[in-house]
Amino acid sequence: MKIVLSLLVLALSLFASAINFEKDLESAKQKALAQNKKLMIMYSTPTCPECNYMKKKVFKDEKVISYVNENFVPVVMDIKKDKDQLPYEFIGIPTLFFANASDMQLVGKKIGGTRETQLLEILEKMK
């Protein structure tokens, strides 16, 4: 019994230690409305070095994970694959957009990559 409980706790801690980016904007909007959270929409491509740095390093930071999961519904959109569905214009990637789910009104954006501490400061302002 102890082994099963230990495995369950381990599995839950691993699941909680990741940002689960939504891939569909409409379902993310519904989730954000239900949870009374803002959307955090990241525009990227698989070949973008700064985007990949953020995904592999910045979004793996425990403080960032916790803050994003508690306050936002994150969505990642590929600027090439999702180009007909992008809700906002952009001039570079990665770009993070922060919006109210109810009316998609922007409350802020961040263009370009960032480090963990800088992102936490931005997230706090956007909340």
VOZA-901213 format. One record per residue: z, x, y of N, C-alpha, C in turn; chain. Coordinates in Angstrom, 3 decimals. Example, Ala and Ser with C-alpha at 12.3 -4.5 7.8 and 13.67 -1.06 7.14 Angstrom:
<vofi n_pz="7.800" n_px="13.190" n_py="-5.690" ca_pz="7.800" ca_px="12.300" ca_py="-4.500" c_pz="7.800" c_px="13.200" c_py="-3.300" cadena="A"/>
<vofi n_pz="7.080" n_px="12.850" n_py="-2.250" ca_pz="7.140" ca_px="13.670" ca_py="-1.060" c_pz="7.870" c_px="12.900" c_py="0.030" cadena="A"/>
//
This chain:
<vofi n_pz="0.000" n_px="0.819" n_py="-1.203" ca_pz="0.000" ca_px="0.000" ca_py="0.000" c_pz="0.000" c_px="0.865" c_py="1.271" cadena="A"/>
<vofi n_pz="0.779" n_px="1.948" n_py="1.238" ca_pz="0.832" ca_px="2.832" ca_py="2.400" c_pz="-0.527" c_px="3.477" c_py="2.678" cadena="A"/>
<vofi n_pz="-1.244" n_px="3.784" n_py="1.605" ca_pz="-2.552" ca_px="4.407" ca_py="1.774" c_pz="-3.520" c_px="3.436" c_py="2.442" cadena="A"/>
<vofi n_pz="-3.506" n_px="2.182" n_py="2.008" ca_pz="-4.378" ca_px="1.167" ca_py="2.585" c_pz="-4.053" c_px="0.972" c_py="4.058" cadena="A"/>
<vofi n_pz="-2.776" n_px="0.892" n_py="4.381" ca_pz="-2.356" ca_px="0.723" ca_py="5.770" c_pz="-2.756" c_px="1.932" c_py="6.609" cadena="A"/>
<vofi n_pz="-2.589" n_px="3.119" n_py="6.073" ca_pz="-2.977" ca_px="4.337" ca_py="6.789" c_pz="-4.472" c_px="4.378" c_py="7.043" cadena="A"/>
<vofi n_pz="-5.253" n_px="3.990" n_py="6.047" ca_pz="-6.705" ca_px="3.954" ca_py="6.222" c_pz="-7.123" c_px="2.924" c_py="7.267" cadena="A"/>
<vofi n_pz="-6.443" n_px="1.792" n_py="7.278" ca_pz="-6.740" ca_px="0.751" ca_py="8.257" c_pz="-6.443" c_px="1.243" c_py="9.671" cadena="A"/>
<vofi n_pz="-5.305" n_px="1.876" n_py="9.859" ca_pz="-4.939" ca_px="2.418" ca_py="11.174" c_pz="-5.940" c_px="3.483" c_py="11.609" cadena="A"/>
<vofi n_pz="-6.336" n_px="4.352" n_py="10.685" ca_pz="-7.311" ca_px="5.394" ca_py="10.996" c_pz="-8.649" c_px="4.778" c_py="11.394" cadena="A"/>
<vofi n_pz="-9.089" n_px="3.794" n_py="10.642" ca_pz="-10.365" ca_px="3.135" ca_py="10.949" c_pz="-10.320" c_px="2.471" c_py="12.316" cadena="A"/>
<vofi n_pz="-9.224" n_px="1.800" n_py="12.639" ca_pz="-9.095" ca_px="1.146" ca_py="13.942" c_pz="-9.064" c_px="2.157" c_py="15.073" cadena="A"/>
<vofi n_pz="-8.403" n_px="3.272" n_py="14.863" ca_pz="-8.345" ca_px="4.285" ca_py="15.924" c_pz="-9.707" c_px="4.930" c_py="16.137" cadena="A"/>
<vofi n_pz="-10.477" n_px="5.108" n_py="15.074" ca_pz="-11.822" ca_px="5.651" ca_py="15.231" c_pz="-12.723" c_px="4.662" c_py="15.954" cadena="A"/>
<vofi n_pz="-12.600" n_px="3.380" n_py="15.621" ca_pz="-13.409" ca_px="2.352" ca_py="16.267" c_pz="-13.062" c_px="2.256" c_py="17.751" cadena="A"/>
<vofi n_pz="-11.794" n_px="2.374" n_py="18.074" ca_pz="-11.345" ca_px="2.250" ca_py="19.460" c_pz="-11.695" c_px="3.480" c_py="20.283" cadena="A"/>
<vofi n_pz="-12.053" n_px="4.572" n_py="19.617" ca_pz="-12.319" ca_px="5.792" ca_py="20.360" c_pz="-13.817" c_px="5.982" c_py="20.634" cadena="A"/>
<vofi n_pz="-14.482" n_px="4.894" n_py="20.898" ca_pz="-15.899" ca_px="4.961" ca_py="21.240" c_pz="-16.238" c_px="3.861" c_py="22.237" cadena="A"/>
<vofi n_pz="-17.223" n_px="4.136" n_py="23.047" ca_pz="-17.753" ca_px="3.115" ca_py="23.932" c_pz="-18.911" c_px="2.473" c_py="23.171" cadena="A"/>
<vofi n_pz="-18.799" n_px="1.200" n_py="22.937" ca_pz="-19.851" ca_px="0.493" ca_py="22.212" c_pz="-20.806" c_px="-0.141" c_py="23.212" cadena="A"/>
<vofi n_pz="-21.839" n_px="0.599" n_py="23.529" ca_pz="-22.831" ca_px="0.107" ca_py="24.473" c_pz="-23.610" c_px="-1.048" c_py="23.858" cadena="A"/>
<vofi n_pz="-23.710" n_px="-2.119" n_py="24.607" ca_pz="-24.569" ca_px="-3.235" ca_py="24.216" c_pz="-26.007" c_px="-2.794" c_py="24.452" cadena="A"/>
<vofi n_pz="-26.913" n_px="-3.368" n_py="23.698" ca_pz="-28.333" ca_px="-3.041" ca_py="23.864" c_pz="-29.105" c_px="-4.204" c_py="24.485" cadena="A"/>
<vofi n_pz="-28.476" n_px="-5.372" n_py="24.530" ca_pz="-29.123" ca_px="-6.564" ca_py="25.060" c_pz="-28.366" c_px="-7.044" c_py="26.292" cadena="A"/>
<vofi n_pz="-29.052" n_px="-7.095" n_py="27.421" ca_pz="-28.408" ca_px="-7.447" ca_py="28.684" c_pz="-27.863" c_px="-8.871" c_py="28.678" cadena="A"/>
<vofi n_pz="-28.600" n_px="-9.812" n_py="28.119" ca_pz="-28.132" ca_px="-11.206" ca_py="28.117" c_pz="-26.841" c_px="-11.380" c_py="27.327" cadena="A"/>
<vofi n_pz="-26.761" n_px="-10.780" n_py="26.146" ca_pz="-25.524" ca_px="-10.899" ca_py="25.367" c_pz="-24.379" c_px="-10.159" c_py="26.050" cadena="A"/>
<vofi n_pz="-24.694" n_px="-9.051" n_py="26.724" ca_pz="-23.670" ca_px="-8.319" ca_py="27.471" c_pz="-23.138" c_px="-9.161" c_py="28.620" cadena="A"/>
<vofi n_pz="-24.031" n_px="-9.887" n_py="29.312" ca_pz="-23.596" ca_px="-10.771" ca_py="30.400" c_pz="-22.645" c_px="-11.846" c_py="29.880" cadena="A"/>
<vofi n_pz="-22.982" n_px="-12.443" n_py="28.759" ca_pz="-22.125" ca_px="-13.488" ca_py="28.181" c_pz="-20.763" c_px="-12.926" c_py="27.777" cadena="A"/>
<vofi n_pz="-20.785" n_px="-11.743" n_py="27.205" ca_pz="-19.535" ca_px="-11.085" ca_py="26.804" c_pz="-18.680" c_px="-10.762" c_py="28.035" cadena="A"/>
<vofi n_pz="-19.312" n_px="-10.257" n_py="29.082" ca_pz="-18.592" ca_px="-9.921" ca_py="30.315" c_pz="-18.002" c_px="-11.163" c_py="30.964" cadena="A"/>
<vofi n_pz="-18.746" n_px="-12.245" n_py="30.963" ca_pz="-18.228" ca_px="-13.507" ca_py="31.515" c_pz="-17.022" c_px="-13.996" c_py="30.716" cadena="A"/>
<vofi n_pz="-17.126" n_px="-13.948" n_py="29.408" ca_pz="-16.038" ca_px="-14.419" ca_py="28.547" c_pz="-14.780" c_px="-13.561" c_py="28.694" cadena="A"/>
<vofi n_pz="-14.965" n_px="-12.273" n_py="28.955" ca_pz="-13.831" ca_px="-11.349" ca_py="29.051" c_pz="-13.427" c_px="-11.062" c_py="30.496" cadena="A"/>
<vofi n_pz="-14.102" n_px="-11.711" n_py="31.452" ca_pz="-13.819" ca_px="-11.516" ca_py="32.873" c_pz="-13.897" c_px="-10.035" c_py="33.271" cadena="A"/>
<vofi n_pz="-15.013" n_px="-9.407" n_py="32.882" ca_pz="-15.245" ca_px="-7.995" ca_py="33.188" c_pz="-16.557" c_px="-7.846" c_py="33.940" cadena="A"/>
<vofi n_pz="-16.710" n_px="-6.712" n_py="34.576" ca_pz="-17.973" ca_px="-6.365" ca_py="35.215" c_pz="-18.880" c_px="-5.683" c_py="34.185" cadena="A"/>
<vofi n_pz="-20.168" n_px="-5.682" n_py="34.496" ca_pz="-21.132" ca_px="-4.960" ca_py="33.679" c_pz="-21.267" c_px="-3.531" c_py="34.184" cadena="A"/>
<vofi n_pz="-21.424" n_px="-2.603" n_py="33.274" ca_pz="-21.785" ca_px="-1.230" ca_py="33.595" c_pz="-23.098" c_px="-0.982" c_py="32.869" cadena="A"/>
<vofi n_pz="-24.193" n_px="-0.902" n_py="33.610" ca_pz="-25.520" ca_px="-0.769" ca_py="33.028" c_pz="-26.018" c_px="0.647" c_py="33.259" cadena="A"/>
<vofi n_pz="-26.346" n_px="1.336" n_py="32.170" ca_pz="-26.852" ca_px="2.707" ca_py="32.269" c_pz="-28.337" c_px="2.711" c_py="31.946" cadena="A"/>
<vofi n_pz="-29.130" n_px="3.215" n_py="32.896" ca_pz="-30.548" ca_px="3.438" ca_py="32.663" c_pz="-30.706" c_px="4.864" c_py="32.147" cadena="A"/>
<vofi n_pz="-31.446" n_px="5.014" n_py="31.062" ca_pz="-31.655" ca_px="6.340" ca_py="30.493" c_pz="-32.910" c_px="6.362" c_py="29.639" cadena="A"/>
<vofi n_pz="-33.185" n_px="7.518" n_py="29.061" ca_pz="-34.207" ca_px="7.691" ca_py="28.031" c_pz="-33.655" c_px="8.697" c_py="27.021" cadena="A"/>
<vofi n_pz="-34.161" n_px="8.671" n_py="25.803" ca_pz="-33.684" ca_px="9.631" ca_py="24.803" c_pz="-33.975" c_px="11.085" c_py="25.159" cadena="A"/>
<vofi n_pz="-34.944" n_px="11.333" n_py="26.031" ca_pz="-35.317" ca_px="12.707" ca_py="26.375" c_pz="-34.671" c_px="13.217" c_py="27.665" cadena="A"/>
<vofi n_pz="-33.801" n_px="12.430" n_py="28.261" ca_pz="-33.144" ca_px="12.819" ca_py="29.512" c_pz="-31.941" c_px="13.716" c_py="29.217" cadena="A"/>
<vofi n_pz="-31.971" n_px="14.982" n_py="29.648" ca_pz="-30.857" ca_px="15.896" ca_py="29.359" c_pz="-29.518" c_px="15.434" c_py="29.950" cadena="A"/>
<vofi n_pz="-29.530" n_px="14.963" n_py="31.199" ca_pz="-28.273" ca_px="14.512" ca_py="31.818" c_pz="-27.734" c_px="13.262" c_py="31.124" cadena="A"/>
<vofi n_pz="-28.641" n_px="12.364" n_py="30.720" ca_pz="-28.227" ca_px="11.150" ca_py="30.002" c_pz="-27.566" c_px="11.537" c_py="28.688" cadena="A"/>
<vofi n_pz="-28.187" n_px="12.461" n_py="27.975" ca_pz="-27.654" ca_px="12.884" ca_py="26.682" c_pz="-26.328" c_px="13.616" c_py="26.836" cadena="A"/>
<vofi n_pz="-26.190" n_px="14.402" n_py="27.905" ca_pz="-24.909" ca_px="15.057" ca_py="28.179" c_pz="-23.813" c_px="14.011" c_py="28.367" cadena="A"/>
<vofi n_pz="-24.131" n_px="12.988" n_py="29.139" ca_pz="-23.126" ca_px="11.950" ca_py="29.381" c_pz="-22.763" c_px="11.236" c_py="28.074" cadena="A"/>
<vofi n_pz="-23.758" n_px="10.923" n_py="27.265" ca_pz="-23.503" ca_px="10.226" ca_py="26.002" c_pz="-22.702" c_px="11.090" c_py="25.034" cadena="A"/>
<vofi n_pz="-23.003" n_px="12.382" n_py="24.983" ca_pz="-22.368" ca_px="13.276" ca_py="24.010" c_pz="-21.051" c_px="13.862" c_py="24.492" cadena="A"/>
<vofi n_pz="-20.862" n_px="13.960" n_py="25.794" ca_pz="-19.663" ca_px="14.614" ca_py="26.323" c_pz="-18.800" c_px="13.656" c_py="27.152" cadena="A"/>
<vofi n_pz="-19.352" n_px="13.122" n_py="28.216" ca_pz="-18.572" ca_px="12.316" ca_py="29.158" c_pz="-18.071" c_px="11.030" c_py="28.506" cadena="A"/>
<vofi n_pz="-18.946" n_px="10.336" n_py="27.774" ca_pz="-18.560" ca_px="9.074" ca_py="27.154" c_pz="-17.764" c_px="9.267" c_py="25.867" cadena="A"/>
<vofi n_pz="-17.420" n_px="10.503" n_py="25.533" ca_pz="-16.549" ca_px="10.801" ca_py="24.385" c_pz="-15.122" c_px="11.126" c_py="24.840" cadena="A"/>
<vofi n_pz="-14.922" n_px="11.254" n_py="26.141" ca_pz="-13.602" ca_px="11.538" ca_py="26.697" c_pz="-12.697" c_px="10.317" c_py="26.504" cadena="A"/>
<vofi n_pz="-11.514" n_px="10.524" n_py="25.950" ca_pz="-10.605" ca_px="9.419" ca_py="25.626" c_pz="-10.241" c_px="8.568" c_py="26.849" cadena="A"/>
<vofi n_pz="-10.042" n_px="9.204" n_py="27.998" ca_pz="-9.695" ca_px="8.450" ca_py="29.211" c_pz="-10.867" c_px="7.586" c_py="29.672" cadena="A"/>
<vofi n_pz="-12.062" n_px="8.137" n_py="29.594" ca_pz="-13.266" ca_px="7.383" ca_py="29.974" c_pz="-13.464" c_px="6.217" c_py="29.014" cadena="A"/>
<vofi n_pz="-13.345" n_px="6.485" n_py="27.723" ca_pz="-13.500" ca_px="5.435" ca_py="26.708" c_pz="-12.529" c_px="4.298" c_py="26.977" cadena="A"/>
<vofi n_pz="-11.290" n_px="4.633" n_py="27.164" ca_pz="-10.260" ca_px="3.627" ca_py="27.393" c_pz="-10.549" c_px="2.807" c_py="28.648" cadena="A"/>
<vofi n_pz="-10.889" n_px="3.490" n_py="29.736" ca_pz="-11.114" ca_px="2.785" ca_py="31.001" c_pz="-12.337" c_px="1.876" c_py="30.927" cadena="A"/>
<vofi n_pz="-13.416" n_px="2.376" n_py="30.348" ca_pz="-14.624" ca_px="1.558" ca_py="30.228" c_pz="-14.354" c_px="0.345" c_py="29.347" cadena="A"/>
<vofi n_pz="-13.767" n_px="0.567" n_py="28.171" ca_pz="-13.520" ca_px="-0.543" ca_py="27.244" c_pz="-12.573" c_px="-1.597" c_py="27.822" cadena="A"/>
<vofi n_pz="-11.631" n_px="-1.197" n_py="28.636" ca_pz="-10.678" ca_px="-2.141" ca_py="29.220" c_pz="-11.257" c_px="-2.926" c_py="30.400" cadena="A"/>
<vofi n_pz="-12.214" n_px="-2.341" n_py="31.121" ca_pz="-12.632" ca_px="-2.935" ca_py="32.393" c_pz="-14.095" c_px="-3.344" c_py="32.508" cadena="A"/>
<vofi n_pz="-14.936" n_px="-2.918" n_py="31.598" ca_pz="-16.364" ca_px="-3.173" ca_py="31.718" c_pz="-16.972" c_px="-3.568" c_py="30.375" cadena="A"/>
<vofi n_pz="-18.118" n_px="-4.207" n_py="30.452" ca_pz="-18.975" ca_px="-4.366" ca_py="29.280" c_pz="-20.166" c_px="-3.448" c_py="29.542" cadena="A"/>
<vofi n_pz="-20.247" n_px="-2.342" n_py="28.794" ca_pz="-21.305" ca_px="-1.365" ca_py="29.035" c_pz="-22.606" c_px="-1.736" c_py="28.316" cadena="A"/>
<vofi n_pz="-23.710" n_px="-1.476" n_py="29.002" ca_pz="-25.046" ca_px="-1.736" ca_py="28.463" c_pz="-25.889" c_px="-0.491" c_py="28.709" cadena="A"/>
<vofi n_pz="-26.659" n_px="-0.088" n_py="27.717" ca_pz="-27.599" ca_px="1.013" ca_py="27.912" c_pz="-29.008" c_px="0.443" c_py="27.805" cadena="A"/>
<vofi n_pz="-29.843" n_px="0.829" n_py="28.771" ca_pz="-31.220" ca_px="0.347" ca_py="28.792" c_pz="-32.162" c_px="1.541" c_py="28.907" cadena="A"/>
<vofi n_pz="-33.132" n_px="1.591" n_py="28.027" ca_pz="-34.146" ca_px="2.638" ca_py="28.020" c_pz="-35.212" c_px="2.257" c_py="29.042" cadena="A"/>
<vofi n_pz="-35.428" n_px="3.107" n_py="30.042" ca_pz="-36.340" ca_px="2.752" ca_py="31.137" c_pz="-37.796" c_px="2.602" c_py="30.681" cadena="A"/>
<vofi n_pz="-38.114" n_px="3.149" n_py="29.533" ca_pz="-39.477" ca_px="2.994" ca_py="29.009" c_pz="-39.560" c_px="1.791" c_py="28.068" cadena="A"/>
<vofi n_pz="-38.665" n_px="1.729" n_py="27.127" ca_pz="-38.699" ca_px="0.661" ca_py="26.130" c_pz="-38.338" c_px="-0.694" c_py="26.730" cadena="A"/>
<vofi n_pz="-37.388" n_px="-0.708" n_py="27.677" ca_pz="-36.909" ca_px="-1.955" ca_py="28.284" c_pz="-37.472" c_px="-2.186" c_py="29.681" cadena="A"/>
<vofi n_pz="-38.565" n_px="-1.522" n_py="30.030" ca_pz="-39.052" ca_px="-1.520" ca_py="31.419" c_pz="-39.299" c_px="-2.912" c_py="31.997" cadena="A"/>
<vofi n_pz="-39.652" n_px="-3.891" n_py="31.175" ca_pz="-39.893" ca_px="-5.249" ca_py="31.676" c_pz="-38.614" c_px="-6.052" c_py="31.855" cadena="A"/>
<vofi n_pz="-37.484" n_px="-5.493" n_py="31.406" ca_pz="-36.218" ca_px="-6.217" ca_py="31.465" c_pz="-35.201" c_px="-5.585" c_py="32.412" cadena="A"/>
<vofi n_pz="-35.571" n_px="-4.510" n_py="33.080" ca_pz="-34.634" ca_px="-3.811" ca_py="33.966" c_pz="-34.334" c_px="-4.675" c_py="35.184" cadena="A"/>
<vofi n_pz="-33.047" n_px="-4.989" n_py="35.413" ca_pz="-32.724" ca_px="-5.890" ca_py="36.522" c_pz="-32.760" c_px="-5.246" c_py="37.907" cadena="A"/>
<vofi n_pz="-32.720" n_px="-3.907" n_py="37.969" ca_pz="-32.659" ca_px="-3.233" ca_py="39.264" c_pz="-33.685" c_px="-2.106" c_py="39.329" cadena="A"/>
<vofi n_pz="-34.140" n_px="-1.817" n_py="40.549" ca_pz="-35.021" ca_px="-0.677" ca_py="40.752" c_pz="-34.185" c_px="0.597" c_py="40.736" cadena="A"/>
<vofi n_pz="-34.829" n_px="1.708" n_py="40.404" ca_pz="-34.122" ca_px="2.983" ca_py="40.330" c_pz="-35.043" c_px="4.097" c_py="40.776" cadena="A"/>
<vofi n_pz="-34.420" n_px="5.236" n_py="41.148" ca_pz="-35.220" ca_px="6.387" ca_py="41.561" c_pz="-35.004" c_px="7.592" c_py="40.654" cadena="A"/>
<vofi n_pz="-34.054" n_px="7.530" n_py="39.772" ca_pz="-33.789" ca_px="8.640" ca_py="38.858" c_pz="-32.858" c_px="8.196" c_py="37.749" cadena="A"/>
<vofi n_pz="-32.787" n_px="9.021" n_py="36.717" ca_pz="-31.872" ca_px="8.733" ca_py="35.611" c_pz="-31.035" c_px="9.964" c_py="35.321" cadena="A"/>
<vofi n_pz="-29.862" n_px="9.772" n_py="34.795" ca_pz="-29.240" ca_px="8.481" ca_py="34.524" c_pz="-28.806" c_px="7.792" c_py="35.816" cadena="A"/>
<vofi n_pz="-28.861" n_px="6.499" n_py="35.789" ca_pz="-28.303" ca_px="5.698" ca_py="36.866" c_pz="-27.358" c_px="4.687" c_py="36.241" cadena="A"/>
<vofi n_pz="-26.162" n_px="4.602" n_py="36.795" ca_pz="-25.184" ca_px="3.597" ca_py="36.382" c_pz="-25.137" c_px="2.517" c_py="37.449" cadena="A"/>
<vofi n_pz="-25.326" n_px="1.279" n_py="37.022" ca_pz="-25.209" ca_px="0.129" ca_py="37.912" c_pz="-23.957" c_px="-0.644" c_py="37.515" cadena="A"/>
<vofi n_pz="-23.223" n_px="-1.109" n_py="38.493" ca_pz="-22.039" ca_px="-1.926" ca_py="38.260" c_pz="-22.285" c_px="-3.275" c_py="38.905" cadena="A"/>
<vofi n_pz="-22.156" n_px="-4.343" n_py="38.099" ca_pz="-22.534" ca_px="-5.659" ca_py="38.604" c_pz="-21.589" c_px="-6.738" c_py="38.105" cadena="A"/>
<vofi n_pz="-21.501" n_px="-7.810" n_py="38.898" ca_pz="-20.799" ca_px="-9.014" ca_py="38.461" c_pz="-21.683" c_px="-9.726" c_py="37.447" cadena="A"/>
<vofi n_pz="-21.118" n_px="-10.139" n_py="36.342" ca_pz="-21.907" ca_px="-10.785" ca_py="35.291" c_pz="-22.381" c_px="-12.171" c_py="35.706" cadena="A"/>
<vofi n_pz="-21.621" n_px="-12.846" n_py="36.545" ca_pz="-21.952" ca_px="-14.230" ca_py="36.900" c_pz="-23.259" c_px="-14.351" c_py="37.674" cadena="A"/>
<vofi n_pz="-23.502" n_px="-13.447" n_py="38.617" ca_pz="-24.701" ca_px="-13.541" ca_py="39.451" c_pz="-25.521" c_px="-12.248" c_py="39.492" cadena="A"/>
<vofi n_pz="-25.096" n_px="-11.255" n_py="38.708" ca_pz="-25.763" ca_px="-9.947" ca_py="38.631" c_pz="-25.785" c_px="-9.222" c_py="39.976" cadena="A"/>
<vofi n_pz="-24.908" n_px="-9.624" n_py="40.898" ca_pz="-24.811" ca_px="-8.941" ca_py="42.186" c_pz="-24.235" c_px="-7.546" c_py="41.974" cadena="A"/>
<vofi n_pz="-24.915" n_px="-6.555" n_py="42.533" ca_pz="-24.439" ca_px="-5.178" ca_py="42.423" c_pz="-23.165" c_px="-4.974" c_py="43.227" cadena="A"/>
<vofi n_pz="-22.216" n_px="-4.260" n_py="42.643" ca_pz="-21.028" ca_px="-3.861" ca_py="43.381" c_pz="-21.053" c_px="-2.355" c_py="43.622" cadena="A"/>
<vofi n_pz="-22.019" n_px="-1.672" n_py="42.987" ca_pz="-22.162" ca_px="-0.245" ca_py="43.212" c_pz="-23.091" c_px="0.385" c_py="42.195" cadena="A"/>
<vofi n_pz="-23.449" n_px="1.657" n_py="42.475" ca_pz="-24.264" ca_px="2.399" ca_py="41.525" c_pz="-24.012" c_px="3.884" c_py="41.691" cadena="A"/>
<vofi n_pz="-24.326" n_px="4.616" n_py="40.651" ca_pz="-24.195" ca_px="6.075" ca_py="40.645" c_pz="-25.483" c_px="6.632" c_py="40.078" cadena="A"/>
<vofi n_pz="-26.168" n_px="7.465" n_py="40.862" ca_pz="-27.406" ca_px="8.085" ca_py="40.424" c_pz="-27.112" c_px="9.521" c_py="40.001" cadena="A"/>
<vofi n_pz="-27.587" n_px="9.884" n_py="38.829" ca_pz="-27.403" ca_px="11.241" ca_py="38.330" c_pz="-26.199" c_px="11.360" c_py="37.422" cadena="A"/>
<vofi n_pz="-26.166" n_px="12.441" n_py="36.693" ca_pz="-25.075" ca_px="12.690" ca_py="35.755" c_pz="-23.773" c_px="13.005" c_py="36.459" cadena="A"/>
<vofi n_pz="-22.710" n_px="13.000" n_py="35.694" ca_pz="-21.391" ca_px="13.257" ca_py="36.251" c_pz="-20.471" c_px="13.790" c_py="35.165" cadena="A"/>
<vofi n_pz="-19.414" n_px="14.409" n_py="35.581" ca_pz="-18.391" ca_px="14.882" ca_py="34.638" c_pz="-17.342" c_px="13.794" c_py="34.444" cadena="A"/>
<vofi n_pz="-16.460" n_px="14.006" n_py="33.484" ca_pz="-15.476" ca_px="13.011" ca_py="33.110" c_pz="-14.585" c_px="12.579" c_py="34.275" cadena="A"/>
<vofi n_pz="-14.019" n_px="13.547" n_py="34.989" ca_pz="-13.091" ca_px="13.207" ca_py="36.077" c_pz="-13.797" c_px="12.480" c_py="37.211" cadena="A"/>
<vofi n_pz="-15.026" n_px="12.884" n_py="37.499" ca_pz="-15.792" ca_px="12.208" ca_py="38.545" c_pz="-16.117" c_px="10.776" c_py="38.132" cadena="A"/>
<vofi n_pz="-16.461" n_px="10.594" n_py="36.861" ca_pz="-16.789" ca_px="9.251" ca_py="36.397" c_pz="-15.565" c_px="8.349" c_py="36.456" cadena="A"/>
<vofi n_pz="-14.411" n_px="8.858" n_py="36.101" ca_pz="-13.193" ca_px="8.043" ca_py="36.184" c_pz="-12.933" c_px="7.572" c_py="37.609" cadena="A"/>
<vofi n_pz="-13.153" n_px="8.442" n_py="38.587" ca_pz="-12.981" ca_px="8.053" ca_py="39.989" c_pz="-13.965" c_px="6.942" c_py="40.363" cadena="A"/>
<vofi n_pz="-15.196" n_px="7.074" n_py="39.921" ca_pz="-16.224" ca_px="6.051" ca_py="40.197" c_pz="-15.847" c_px="4.738" c_py="39.527" cadena="A"/>
<vofi n_pz="-15.432" n_px="4.802" n_py="38.274" ca_pz="-15.060" ca_px="3.583" ca_py="37.531" c_pz="-13.907" c_px="2.842" c_py="38.224" cadena="A"/>
<vofi n_pz="-12.924" n_px="3.591" n_py="38.714" ca_pz="-11.795" ca_px="2.976" ca_py="39.396" c_pz="-12.247" c_px="2.248" c_py="40.659" cadena="A"/>
<vofi n_pz="-13.192" n_px="2.824" n_py="41.379" ca_pz="-13.704" ca_px="2.190" ca_py="42.594" c_pz="-14.519" c_px="0.943" c_py="42.265" cadena="A"/>
<vofi n_pz="-15.244" n_px="0.951" n_py="41.151" ca_pz="-16.128" ca_px="-0.149" ca_py="40.792" c_pz="-15.393" c_px="-1.328" c_py="40.158" cadena="A"/>
<vofi n_pz="-14.211" n_px="-1.074" n_py="39.647" ca_pz="-13.431" ca_px="-2.139" ca_py="39.010" c_pz="-13.103" c_px="-3.185" c_py="40.029" cadena="A"/>
//
